Amino acid sequence: MDAILSAPLWLQVPLVMVIAVPLATIAAVALVRLVDAVFLAGERAWQATAAPERTDD
């Protein structure tokens, strides 16, 4: 750990980016899927409790 902390900044920044960018991408995809699943469940619950649509217009 001391070797990384004492490394020059021009070397630390790419190392952090190589680790941080893929982790952030994975976290973003997981959060989007979670939000999508929650929205879909809410939409299904809403449709199940909503009154039937009128078709005689």
C-alpha positions in Angstrom: 0.0 0.0 0.0 2.9 2.4 0.8 4.2 1.8 -2.7 1.0 3.1 -4.3 0.7 6.1 -1.9 4.3 7.1 -2.5 4.1 6.7 -6.3 4.0 9.9 -8.4 0.6 11.4 -9.2 1.0 10.7 -12.9 1.0 7.0 -12.0 -1.7 7.1 -9.3 -4.3 8.7 -11.5 -4.4 6.1 -14.2 -4.3 3.3 -11.6 -7.3 4.8 -9.8 -9.2 5.3 -13.1 -8.5 1.7 -14.2 -10.2 0.6 -10.9 -12.8 3.3 -10.4 -14.3 3.5 -13.9 -15.3 -0.2 -14.2 -16.6 -0.3 -10.7 -18.7 2.8 -11.3 -20.0 1.3 -14.5 -21.0 -1.9 -12.8 -22.7 0.0 -10.0 -24.6 2.2 -12.5 -25.9 -0.7 -14.4 -27.0 -2.4 -11.2 -28.8 0.7 -10.0 -30.6 1.2 -13.4 -31.8 -2.4 -13.3 -33.0 -2.0 -9.7 -34.9 1.1 -10.6 -36.3 -0.5 -13.7 -37.5 -3.6 -11.7 -39.1 -1.4 -9.0 -40.9 0.7 -11.7 -42.1 -2.4 -13.5 -43.5 -3.9 -10.2 -45.2 -0.6 -9.4 -46.7 -0.4 -12.9 -48.0 -4.0 -12.7 -49.5 -3.2 -9.3 -51.1 0.0 -10.6 -52.6 -1.9 -13.6 -53.9 -4.6 -11.4 -55.8 -2.1 -9.2 -56.8 0.4 -11.9 -60.3 0.3 -13.3 -60.7 -1.3 -16.7 -60.3 1.0 -19.7 -63.4 2.2 -21.5 -63.6 1.0 -25.1 -66.9 2.5 -26.2 -65.5 6.0 -27.0 
